């Protein structure tokens, strides 16, 4: 989808190699594994735990222009849902192309979107029920 | 707490050393390179290797 997924932790690239080599669950995982050993990037993003020397489970979607369009931080022991991430990533891609609104029910391109206009004000329920057209 | 980056703002350039499972080699990745190749970037942070993700 024209995106580069990079996993990042505060381990070294040597540890990344060792983990990827040993852990059979990672056998088919081909994503770039980046090392933020000093925690500099995690600190910049506000997810570095100084006492532990670890980063929280942060997810960031950055546009080709370098703009942060989505961020989400989970606490240490809460895993992420990949479908949820993909929905938000697809939504970010879509609105980068078209100046439209993404309703909460949107899942992928082709689903109903809303075009902002004066007619839409106070008529979102009607528009959602009428193929995006405020009646 | 350091100042963080708000959604909608520019992410400052970064440069990280990487392990590339597809080639088995070490490498580098920078936001500047990703931007010049026209790609979207998804950063997926996790606490540590050898823990469950």
Backbone of each chain as ProteinMPNN parsed JSONL, in Angstrom:
{"seq_chain_A": "XXXXXXXXXXXXXXXXXXXXXXXXXXXXXXXXXXXXXXXXXXXXXXXXXXXXXXXXXXXXXXXXXXXXXXXXXXXXXXXXXXXXXXXXXXXXXXXXXXXXXXXXXXXXXXXXXXXXXXXXXXXXXXXXXXXXXXX", "coords_chain_A": {"N_chain_A": [[0.816, -1.223, 0.0], [2.128, 1.134, -0.408], [3.447, 1.938, 1.864], [5.845, 2.022, 4.512], [6.405, -0.168, 7.002], [7.775, 0.016, 10.139], [9.198, -1.525, 12.841], [10.004, -0.588, 16.157], [12.205, -0.558, 18.917], [13.932, -0.055, 22.067], [16.082, -1.691, 22.03], [19.25, -3.034, 20.819], [20.367, -3.296, 17.336], [21.635, -5.681, 17.133], [20.452, -7.29, 19.069], [17.908, -7.36, 17.967], [18.413, -8.914, 15.689], [19.168, -11.324, 16.923], [16.836, -12.009, 18.339], [14.958, -12.218, 16.244], [16.07, -14.349, 14.907], [15.938, -16.473, 16.723], [13.266, -16.668, 17.717], [10.566, -18.478, 16.726], [8.039, -17.605, 16.057], [8.479, -15.28, 14.699], [9.374, -15.904, 12.263], [8.2, -15.44, 9.7], [8.033, -12.729, 9.646], [8.803, -9.773, 8.097], [9.289, -7.116, 8.426], [11.164, -4.081, 8.703], [13.356, -3.809, 11.441], [13.964, -1.479, 13.751], [16.437, 0.215, 15.732], [16.228, 2.131, 18.58], [18.226, 2.936, 20.432], [19.202, 4.874, 22.246], [16.88, 6.003, 23.021], [16.113, 8.368, 21.98], [14.29, 9.02, 19.855], [11.926, 7.93, 20.889], [11.681, 9.529, 23.12], [11.29, 12.01, 21.9], [8.769, 11.535, 20.907], [7.364, 11.3, 23.169], [7.023, 8.888, 24.562], [8.899, 7.578, 26.042], [10.051, 5.689, 28.742], [11.757, 6.774, 31.288], [12.814, 5.626, 33.67], [12.705, 2.873, 33.235], [13.946, 2.567, 30.807], [12.643, 1.913, 28.514], [10.324, 1.863, 25.711], [6.915, 2.893, 25.404], [3.959, 1.263, 23.967], [3.658, 2.659, 21.226], [2.052, 3.884, 18.277], [2.499, 5.249, 15.094], [1.491, 7.139, 12.31], [2.904, 8.489, 9.52], [2.893, 10.905, 7.006], [3.952, 11.08, 3.483], [4.943, 13.626, 3.331], [5.967, 14.058, 5.764], [4.324, 14.647, 7.864], [2.705, 14.086, 10.945], [-0.021, 12.051, 11.138], [-1.561, 10.368, 12.6], [-1.671, 9.084, 15.861], [-1.19, 6.759, 18.481], [-1.146, 5.478, 21.72], [-0.542, 2.74, 23.666], [-0.671, 1.247, 26.921], [1.944, -0.65, 28.546], [1.158, -3.466, 28.735], [-0.93, -3.841, 26.956], [-2.004, -5.097, 24.006], [-2.014, -4.393, 20.416], [-4.527, -3.957, 17.883], [-4.41, -5.066, 14.678], [-6.209, -4.76, 12.558], [-7.61, -2.504, 13.34], [-5.58, -0.593, 13.24], [-5.035, -0.675, 10.472], [-7.449, 0.272, 9.421], [-7.438, 2.934, 10.275], [-5.115, 3.8, 9.029], [-5.788, 3.478, 6.31], [-7.847, 5.317, 6.227], [-6.413, 7.676, 6.687], [-4.855, 7.738, 4.355], [-6.892, 8.052, 2.481], [-8.145, 10.546, 3.117], [-6.009, 12.145, 2.599], [-6.019, 12.233, -0.107], [-8.569, 13.119, -0.809], [-10.763, 15.75, 0.089], [-12.663, 14.964, 2.266], [-15.013, 13.828, 4.76], [-14.548, 11.27, 7.179], [-16.736, 9.013, 8.353], [-17.438, 7.316, 11.537], [-18.237, 4.739, 10.932], [-16.898, 3.97, 8.69], [-14.911, 1.747, 6.769], [-13.33, 1.001, 4.533], [-12.064, 2.126, 1.272], [-14.659, 3.197, -0.856], [-16.659, 2.835, 0.925], [-19.209, 4.798, 2.546], [-18.606, 8.282, 2.587], [-18.451, 11.649, 3.881], [-19.146, 14.764, 2.405], [-17.965, 17.851, 3.231], [-20.141, 20.61, 3.637], [-22.285, 23.531, 3.554], [-24.87, 22.616, 3.522], [-24.702, 20.306, 4.921], [-24.608, 20.843, 7.562], [-25.864, 20.072, 10.675], [-27.25, 17.984, 9.565], [-26.262, 15.454, 9.496], [-27.167, 12.916, 10.275], [-29.301, 12.483, 8.458], [-27.837, 12.525, 6.074], [-26.139, 10.309, 6.35], [-28.021, 8.325, 6.202], [-28.871, 8.569, 3.654], [-27.146, 7.96, 1.464], [-25.005, 9.761, 1.686], [-26.033, 12.206, 0.949], [-27.339, 15.131, 2.211], [-30.654, 15.373, 3.002]], "CA_chain_A": [[0.0, 0.0, 0.0], [2.994, 2.307, -0.473], [3.878, 2.361, 3.196], [6.925, 1.253, 5.096], [6.157, -0.419, 8.418], [9.044, -0.142, 10.854], [9.041, -1.77, 14.272], [11.075, 0.106, 16.873], [12.325, -0.676, 20.368], [15.193, 0.517, 22.55], [17.12, -2.719, 21.952], [20.198, -2.808, 19.716], [20.08, -4.068, 16.119], [22.17, -7.034, 17.37], [19.4, -8.014, 19.784], [16.84, -7.587, 16.981], [18.843, -10.062, 14.873], [19.128, -12.525, 17.758], [15.425, -12.34, 18.636], [14.321, -12.65, 15.007], [16.634, -15.64, 14.541], [15.563, -17.507, 17.7], [11.82, -16.785, 17.946], [9.924, -19.055, 15.535], [6.858, -16.796, 15.735], [8.886, -14.152, 13.855], [9.969, -16.473, 11.048], [7.658, -14.827, 8.488], [7.945, -11.275, 9.811], [9.849, -9.185, 7.253], [9.362, -5.668, 8.619], [12.4, -3.499, 9.214], [13.387, -3.686, 12.902], [14.868, -0.369, 14.013], [16.932, 0.354, 17.1], [16.259, 3.479, 19.159], [18.966, 2.534, 21.634], [19.322, 5.98, 23.209], [15.543, 6.465, 23.384], [15.941, 9.752, 21.507], [13.045, 9.165, 19.097], [10.826, 7.66, 21.822], [11.566, 10.733, 23.958], [10.681, 13.033, 21.041], [7.355, 11.207, 20.735], [6.725, 11.321, 24.491], [6.664, 7.538, 25.02], [10.058, 6.937, 26.662], [9.989, 5.521, 30.192], [13.145, 7.041, 31.708], [13.259, 4.699, 34.716], [12.831, 1.513, 32.72], [14.73, 2.553, 29.578], [11.81, 1.242, 27.517], [9.312, 2.693, 25.06], [5.532, 2.41, 25.451], [3.475, 0.754, 22.688], [3.167, 3.78, 20.431], [1.9, 3.656, 16.836], [2.505, 6.555, 14.437], [1.38, 7.15, 10.856], [3.534, 9.723, 9.029], [2.646, 11.066, 5.569], [5.185, 11.269, 2.702], [5.442, 14.99, 3.566], [6.571, 14.099, 7.095], [3.346, 15.105, 8.849], [2.119, 13.05, 11.791], [-1.474, 12.086, 10.916], [-2.26, 9.523, 13.558], [-0.832, 8.495, 16.897], [-1.939, 5.999, 19.485], [-0.209, 4.897, 22.679], [-1.122, 1.787, 24.61], [0.189, 0.939, 28.044], [2.848, -1.773, 28.306], [0.622, -4.812, 28.554], [-2.123, -3.877, 26.098], [-1.624, -5.309, 22.611], [-2.753, -3.612, 19.421], [-5.328, -4.673, 16.902], [-3.897, -4.669, 13.366], [-7.338, -4.293, 11.738], [-7.885, -1.144, 13.792], [-4.509, 0.234, 12.693], [-5.182, -0.58, 9.019], [-8.597, 1.136, 9.136], [-7.023, 4.329, 10.452], [-4.122, 4.112, 7.997], [-6.526, 3.651, 5.044], [-8.583, 6.581, 6.351], [-5.434, 8.755, 6.516], [-4.529, 7.754, 2.922], [-8.062, 8.54, 1.74], [-8.353, 11.987, 3.298], [-4.879, 12.848, 1.993], [-6.356, 12.389, -1.528], [-9.843, 13.818, -0.993], [-11.179, 16.555, 1.231], [-13.959, 14.451, 2.697], [-15.042, 13.399, 6.152], [-14.635, 9.82, 7.362], [-17.579, 8.691, 9.5], [-16.913, 6.219, 12.351], [-18.613, 3.436, 10.376], [-16.083, 3.747, 7.493], [-13.896, 0.7, 6.883], [-12.388, 1.031, 3.42], [-12.454, 2.951, 0.133], [-15.93, 2.716, -1.402], [-17.658, 3.063, 1.968], [-19.769, 6.145, 2.553], [-17.895, 9.399, 3.217], [-19.277, 12.855, 3.905], [-18.492, 15.938, 1.815], [-18.355, 19.009, 4.051], [-20.794, 21.721, 2.949], [-23.255, 24.215, 4.413], [-26.084, 21.79, 3.575], [-24.468, 19.168, 5.818], [-24.653, 21.276, 8.964], [-27.049, 19.601, 11.392], [-27.97, 16.984, 8.757], [-25.391, 14.283, 9.345], [-27.962, 11.684, 10.359], [-30.011, 12.337, 7.179], [-26.848, 12.223, 5.028], [-25.677, 8.925, 6.52], [-29.104, 7.425, 5.817], [-29.261, 8.858, 2.266], [-25.995, 7.844, 0.571], [-24.127, 10.917, 1.787], [-26.687, 13.453, 0.556], [-28.261, 15.66, 3.216], [-31.959, 15.527, 2.325]], "C_chain_A": [[0.847, 1.27, 0.0], [3.426, 2.824, 0.875], [5.004, 1.468, 3.677], [6.607, 1.082, 6.577], [7.477, -0.732, 9.096], [8.74, -0.397, 12.327], [10.248, -1.172, 14.983], [11.039, -0.263, 18.358], [13.673, -0.098, 20.767], [16.277, -0.554, 22.692], [18.115, -2.342, 20.852], [19.776, -3.623, 18.496], [20.628, -5.496, 16.266], [21.119, -7.891, 18.078], [18.224, -8.314, 18.851], [17.154, -8.838, 16.158], [18.678, -11.354, 15.68], [17.693, -12.969, 18.008], [14.755, -12.902, 17.385], [14.802, -14.041, 14.603], [16.09, -16.761, 15.437], [14.051, -17.75, 17.747], [11.101, -17.267, 16.677], [8.691, -18.273, 15.103], [7.208, -15.667, 14.753], [9.43, -14.591, 12.497], [9.505, -15.744, 9.778], [7.535, -13.303, 8.584], [9.118, -10.62, 9.085], [9.996, -7.682, 7.45], [10.744, -5.261, 9.124], [12.306, -3.36, 10.732], [14.424, -2.629, 13.253], [15.226, -0.279, 15.494], [16.954, 1.825, 17.516], [16.96, 3.354, 20.504], [19.032, 3.635, 22.686], [17.951, 6.476, 23.68], [15.238, 7.857, 22.853], [14.611, 9.95, 20.773], [11.831, 8.936, 20.007], [10.584, 8.873, 22.719], [10.883, 11.849, 23.172], [9.171, 12.809, 20.928], [6.622, 11.113, 22.079], [6.352, 9.954, 25.039], [7.832, 6.825, 25.685], [9.884, 6.875, 28.172], [11.417, 5.62, 30.722], [13.648, 5.998, 32.704], [13.551, 3.316, 34.154], [13.744, 1.444, 31.495], [13.985, 1.876, 28.445], [10.844, 2.24, 26.89], [7.936, 2.069, 25.254], [5.113, 1.948, 24.055], [2.821, 1.868, 21.878], [3.103, 3.408, 18.959], [1.739, 5.016, 16.164], [2.408, 6.395, 12.928], [1.86, 8.507, 10.366], [3.366, 9.783, 7.508], [3.974, 11.214, 4.829], [5.76, 12.684, 2.854], [6.059, 15.129, 4.96], [5.628, 14.586, 8.187], [2.796, 13.923, 9.643], [0.6, 13.127, 11.659], [-2.248, 11.241, 11.91], [-1.267, 9.059, 14.606], [-1.715, 7.817, 17.926], [-0.899, 5.39, 20.421], [-0.977, 3.981, 23.623], [-0.151, 1.59, 25.762], [0.909, -0.385, 27.769], [2.177, -3.095, 27.971], [-0.661, -4.876, 27.741], [-1.685, -3.982, 24.638], [-2.48, -4.501, 21.658], [-3.475, -4.503, 18.435], [-4.942, -4.177, 15.511], [-5.016, -4.163, 12.452], [-7.673, -2.838, 12.046], [-6.861, -0.179, 13.199], [-4.705, 0.428, 11.191], [-6.355, 0.327, 8.647], [-8.172, 2.601, 9.221], [-5.993, 4.737, 9.404], [-4.82, 4.354, 6.654], [-7.315, 4.965, 5.06], [-7.637, 7.767, 6.131], [-5.049, 8.899, 5.045], [-5.661, 8.408, 2.135], [-8.222, 10.056, 1.872], [-7.172, 12.802, 2.771], [-5.178, 13.113, 0.514], [-7.581, 13.275, -1.717], [-10.24, 14.558, 0.268], [-12.583, 16.135, 1.645], [-13.859, 14.008, 4.149], [-15.244, 11.896, 6.245], [-15.528, 9.544, 8.574], [-17.033, 7.478, 10.274], [-17.194, 4.842, 11.764], [-17.753, 3.046, 9.175], [-15.046, 2.653, 7.728], [-12.881, 0.705, 5.756], [-12.937, 1.86, 2.271], [-13.691, 2.342, -0.52], [-17.039, 2.857, -0.376], [-18.066, 4.537, 1.959], [-18.858, 7.154, 3.262], [-18.815, 10.605, 3.176], [-18.486, 14.016, 3.313], [-18.936, 17.169, 2.586], [-19.01, 20.089, 3.197], [-21.769, 22.359, 3.925], [-24.505, 23.366, 4.591], [-25.957, 20.664, 4.606], [-24.673, 19.545, 7.283], [-25.971, 20.855, 9.619], [-27.807, 18.509, 10.68], [-27.157, 15.708, 8.574], [-26.19, 12.986, 9.384], [-28.687, 11.424, 9.036], [-29.028, 11.916, 6.076], [-26.376, 10.771, 5.119], [-26.733, 7.932, 6.055], [-29.429, 7.542, 4.333], [-28.032, 8.932, 1.368], [-25.115, 9.091, 0.558], [-24.764, 12.242, 1.416], [-27.611, 13.944, 1.66], [-29.591, 15.983, 2.547], [-32.506, 16.935, 2.511]], "O_chain_A": [[0.367, 2.346, 0.356], [3.737, 4.006, 1.025], [5.1, 0.302, 3.293], [6.546, 2.061, 7.322], [8.205, -1.634, 8.68], [8.098, 0.423, 12.983], [11.372, -1.237, 14.484], [9.975, -0.279, 18.976], [14.463, 0.301, 19.912], [17.27, -0.349, 23.391], [17.855, -1.443, 20.052], [18.942, -4.523, 18.596], [20.145, -6.415, 15.605], [20.92, -9.058, 17.738], [17.618, -9.382, 18.93], [16.299, -9.699, 15.952], [18.127, -12.342, 15.193], [17.371, -14.152, 17.902], [14.072, -13.925, 17.442], [14.043, -14.822, 14.029], [15.816, -17.863, 14.962], [13.605, -18.896, 17.808], [11.039, -16.547, 15.68], [8.333, -18.273, 13.925], [6.33, -15.159, 14.055], [9.881, -13.775, 11.695], [10.311, -15.463, 8.891], [6.984, -12.669, 7.684], [10.279, -10.873, 9.409], [10.747, -7.036, 6.719], [11.398, -5.994, 9.867], [11.31, -2.859, 11.254], [15.622, -2.848, 13.077], [14.443, -0.638, 16.374], [17.613, 2.652, 16.886], [16.385, 3.623, 21.559], [18.93, 3.361, 23.882], [17.862, 7.269, 24.618], [14.232, 8.461, 23.224], [13.891, 10.915, 21.029], [10.834, 9.652, 19.912], [9.443, 9.207, 23.04], [10.013, 12.547, 23.693], [8.394, 13.762, 20.863], [5.414, 10.878, 22.121], [5.465, 9.851, 25.886], [7.784, 5.611, 25.88], [9.603, 7.889, 28.811], [12.192, 4.67, 30.62], [14.783, 5.535, 32.595], [14.521, 2.667, 34.546], [14.263, 0.374, 31.176], [14.596, 1.332, 27.525], [10.576, 3.307, 27.443], [7.807, 0.845, 25.266], [5.813, 2.203, 23.075], [1.597, 2.002, 21.849], [3.978, 2.71, 18.447], [0.939, 5.84, 16.607], [3.149, 5.614, 12.332], [1.31, 9.544, 10.737], [3.667, 8.815, 6.809], [5.008, 11.447, 5.455], [6.929, 12.915, 2.542], [6.604, 16.178, 5.303], [6.06, 14.9, 9.296], [2.462, 12.884, 9.073], [-0.006, 14.137, 12.018], [-3.463, 11.387, 12.041], [-0.143, 8.681, 14.275], [-2.835, 8.25, 18.2], [0.111, 4.85, 19.968], [-1.929, 4.394, 24.285], [1.058, 1.749, 25.594], [0.527, -1.138, 26.873], [2.581, -3.774, 27.026], [-1.401, -5.856, 27.826], [-1.069, -3.062, 24.101], [-3.534, -3.987, 22.033], [-3.084, -5.644, 18.188], [-5.127, -3.001, 15.197], [-4.802, -3.244, 11.661], [-7.977, -2.048, 11.153], [-7.208, 0.9, 12.72], [-4.566, 1.54, 10.682], [-6.274, 1.07, 7.669], [-8.503, 3.405, 8.35], [-5.991, 5.877, 8.941], [-4.496, 5.306, 5.943], [-7.434, 5.639, 4.037], [-8.001, 8.743, 5.475], [-4.926, 10.011, 4.533], [-5.421, 9.214, 1.236], [-8.408, 10.761, 0.88], [-7.303, 14.001, 2.522], [-4.673, 14.076, -0.063], [-7.642, 14.077, -2.649], [-10.074, 14.053, 1.379], [-13.559, 16.848, 1.41], [-12.768, 13.836, 4.692], [-16.017, 11.316, 5.483], [-15.125, 9.812, 9.706], [-16.254, 6.698, 9.726], [-16.48, 3.884, 12.057], [-17.855, 1.921, 8.686], [-14.381, 2.633, 8.764], [-11.7, 0.444, 5.984], [-14.104, 2.252, 2.273], [-13.768, 1.129, -0.714], [-18.211, 2.983, -0.731], [-17.357, 5.395, 1.433], [-18.4, 6.918, 4.38], [-19.847, 10.58, 2.506], [-17.324, 14.235, 3.657], [-20.12, 17.505, 2.608], [-18.485, 20.445, 2.143], [-22.05, 21.805, 4.988], [-25.13, 23.376, 5.651], [-26.955, 20.139, 5.099], [-24.884, 18.682, 8.135], [-27.051, 21.237, 9.169], [-28.891, 18.125, 11.119], [-27.349, 14.974, 7.605], [-25.921, 12.063, 8.614], [-28.695, 10.297, 8.541], [-29.345, 11.062, 5.248], [-26.23, 10.089, 4.105], [-26.411, 6.844, 5.578], [-30.174, 6.722, 3.797], [-27.894, 9.875, 0.589], [-24.542, 9.435, -0.476], [-24.132, 13.292, 1.543], [-28.568, 13.255, 2.016], [-29.637, 16.789, 1.618], [-33.588, 17.248, 2.015]]}, "seq_chain_B": "XXXXXXXXXXXXXXXXXXXXXXXXXXXXXXXXXXXXXXXXXXXXXXXXXXXXX", "coords_chain_B": {"N_chain_B": [[8.75, 15.792, 31.602], [9.171, 15.775, 28.175], [8.501, 18.002, 25.414], [5.985, 16.988, 23.187], [5.037, 15.681, 19.911], [2.397, 17.05, 18.165], [-0.517, 15.667, 16.603], [-0.837, 16.316, 13.18], [1.29, 17.953, 13.007], [4.725, 18.475, 11.901], [7.021, 15.778, 11.827], [10.148, 15.618, 13.351], [13.283, 14.975, 11.696], [14.678, 11.688, 11.8], [17.145, 9.161, 12.442], [17.814, 5.816, 12.328], [19.486, 2.794, 13.315], [19.148, -0.366, 11.763], [17.834, -3.76, 11.673], [17.4, -5.87, 8.999], [15.145, -8.164, 8.291], [14.485, -9.316, 5.81], [16.768, -9.373, 4.225], [18.688, -10.119, 5.993], [20.617, -8.407, 6.827], [22.272, -5.591, 8.457], [21.212, -2.158, 8.625], [20.271, 1.247, 7.792], [17.734, 3.615, 8.598], [16.066, 6.536, 7.666], [13.96, 9.352, 8.277], [14.119, 11.337, 6.399], [14.972, 9.96, 4.073], [12.768, 8.263, 3.688], [10.788, 10.137, 3.163], [11.78, 11.283, 0.797], [11.498, 9.136, -0.877], [8.842, 9.095, -1.209], [7.153, 7.623, 0.391], [4.695, 6.46, 2.778], [5.014, 6.267, 6.319], [4.912, 3.946, 8.918], [5.359, 3.81, 12.255], [6.029, 1.491, 14.713], [6.142, 1.055, 17.856], [7.48, -0.947, 20.519], [7.941, -2.372, 23.805], [10.248, -4.125, 24.358], [12.596, -6.481, 22.887], [12.266, -10.053, 22.852], [10.031, -10.208, 24.448], [6.482, -10.716, 24.655], [4.687, -9.511, 21.827]], "CA_chain_B": [[8.162, 15.348, 30.319], [9.575, 16.635, 27.059], [7.411, 18.407, 24.54], [5.749, 15.945, 22.197], [4.587, 16.169, 18.604], [0.947, 16.991, 18.027], [-1.02, 15.167, 15.324], [-0.979, 17.441, 12.261], [2.571, 18.658, 12.958], [5.815, 17.777, 11.224], [7.88, 14.94, 12.664], [11.547, 15.939, 13.074], [14.011, 13.879, 11.058], [15.357, 10.745, 12.682], [17.958, 8.178, 11.747], [17.948, 4.664, 13.218], [20.14, 1.59, 12.81], [18.106, -1.386, 11.622], [18.075, -5.122, 11.207], [16.451, -6.13, 7.91], [14.937, -9.611, 8.215], [14.369, -9.81, 4.431], [18.105, -9.624, 3.674], [19.574, -10.601, 7.051], [21.688, -7.43, 7.02], [22.013, -4.369, 9.211], [21.066, -1.01, 7.737], [19.885, 2.522, 8.398], [16.515, 4.182, 8.047], [15.87, 7.914, 8.119], [12.704, 9.931, 7.801], [14.429, 12.092, 5.178], [14.97, 9.007, 2.958], [11.396, 7.805, 3.479], [10.063, 11.245, 2.528], [12.218, 11.478, -0.588], [11.001, 8.031, -1.699], [7.399, 9.277, -1.359], [6.434, 6.58, 1.127], [4.128, 6.654, 4.106], [5.775, 5.549, 7.333], [4.211, 3.55, 10.138], [6.283, 3.43, 13.329], [5.333, 0.579, 15.616], [7.029, 0.894, 19.021], [7.146, -1.949, 21.538], [8.893, -2.158, 24.911], [11.536, -4.818, 24.294], [12.719, -7.779, 22.242], [12.124, -11.227, 23.725], [8.791, -10.184, 25.225], [5.399, -10.908, 23.688], [4.282, -8.237, 21.203]], "C_chain_B": [[8.578, 16.321, 29.219], [8.355, 16.98, 26.215], [7.209, 17.348, 23.454], [5.163, 16.544, 20.919], [3.086, 15.977, 18.471], [0.583, 16.416, 16.655], [-1.306, 16.369, 14.422], [0.32, 18.231, 12.128], [3.624, 17.818, 12.235], [6.617, 16.963, 12.239], [9.329, 15.304, 12.34], [12.272, 14.729, 12.482], [14.629, 12.967, 12.119], [16.154, 9.792, 11.828], [18.228, 7.027, 12.709], [18.711, 3.541, 12.523], [19.101, 0.468, 12.795], [18.695, -2.78, 11.416], [16.989, -5.401, 10.173], [16.252, -7.635, 7.758], [14.927, -10.14, 6.777], [15.733, -10.131, 3.829], [19.055, -10.206, 4.706], [20.711, -9.642, 7.354], [21.279, -6.324, 7.986], [21.901, -3.225, 8.218], [20.733, 0.247, 8.521], [18.542, 2.919, 7.813], [16.397, 5.606, 8.576], [14.568, 8.445, 7.549], [12.944, 10.7, 6.504], [14.4, 11.177, 3.951], [13.554, 8.543, 2.634], [10.581, 8.88, 2.765], [10.472, 11.377, 1.067], [11.783, 10.318, -1.475], [9.479, 8.076, -1.818], [6.565, 8.267, -0.597], [5.796, 7.108, 2.413], [4.964, 5.826, 5.066], [4.856, 5.19, 8.491], [5.27, 3.099, 11.142], [5.504, 2.65, 14.373], [6.276, 0.277, 16.789], [6.536, -0.229, 19.927], [8.251, -1.908, 22.59], [10.246, -2.855, 24.73], [11.461, -6.114, 23.509], [12.568, -8.875, 23.302], [10.982, -11.098, 24.735], [7.677, -10.409, 24.209], [4.988, -9.557, 23.11], [2.769, -8.192, 21.108]], "O_chain_B": [[8.363, 17.529, 29.323], [7.316, 16.326, 26.3], [8.181, 16.869, 22.87], [4.841, 17.73, 20.851], [2.572, 14.872, 18.645], [1.284, 16.648, 15.67], [-1.944, 17.33, 14.851], [0.446, 19.079, 11.245], [3.44, 16.626, 11.994], [6.858, 17.407, 13.362], [9.709, 15.3, 11.169], [11.899, 13.587, 12.751], [15.043, 13.419, 13.187], [15.881, 9.627, 10.639], [18.802, 7.229, 13.779], [18.604, 3.356, 11.311], [18.275, 0.365, 13.702], [19.857, -2.953, 11.047], [15.804, -5.194, 10.435], [17.091, -8.314, 7.166], [15.315, -11.284, 6.541], [15.854, -11.049, 3.018], [20.112, -10.729, 4.351], [21.661, -9.999, 8.05], [20.099, -6.148, 8.291], [22.424, -3.303, 7.106], [20.891, 0.305, 9.741], [18.242, 2.598, 6.662], [16.596, 5.861, 9.764], [14.132, 8.037, 6.473], [12.09, 10.718, 5.618], [13.87, 11.558, 2.907], [13.177, 8.438, 1.467], [9.785, 8.579, 1.875], [9.622, 11.56, 0.196], [11.701, 10.475, -2.693], [8.882, 7.205, -2.45], [5.389, 8.075, -0.908], [6.279, 8.052, 3.037], [5.55, 4.814, 4.682], [4.11, 6.034, 8.985], [5.987, 2.127, 10.907], [4.459, 3.09, 14.852], [7.099, -0.636, 16.72], [5.333, -0.435, 20.083], [9.365, -1.465, 22.309], [11.288, -2.23, 24.932], [10.419, -6.769, 23.46], [12.729, -8.628, 24.497], [10.964, -11.792, 25.751], [7.918, -10.3, 23.007], [4.946, -8.563, 23.835], [2.209, -7.212, 20.616]]}, "name": "protein", "num_of_chains": 2, "seq": "XXXXXXXXXXXXXXXXXXXXXXXXXXXXXXXXXXXXXXXXXXXXXXXXXXXXXXXXXXXXXXXXXXXXXXXXXXXXXXXXXXXXXXXXXXXXXXXXXXXXXXXXXXXXXXXXXXXXXXXXXXXXXXXXXXXXXXXXXXXXXXXXXXXXXXXXXXXXXXXXXXXXXXXXXXXXXXXXXXXXXXXXXXXX"}
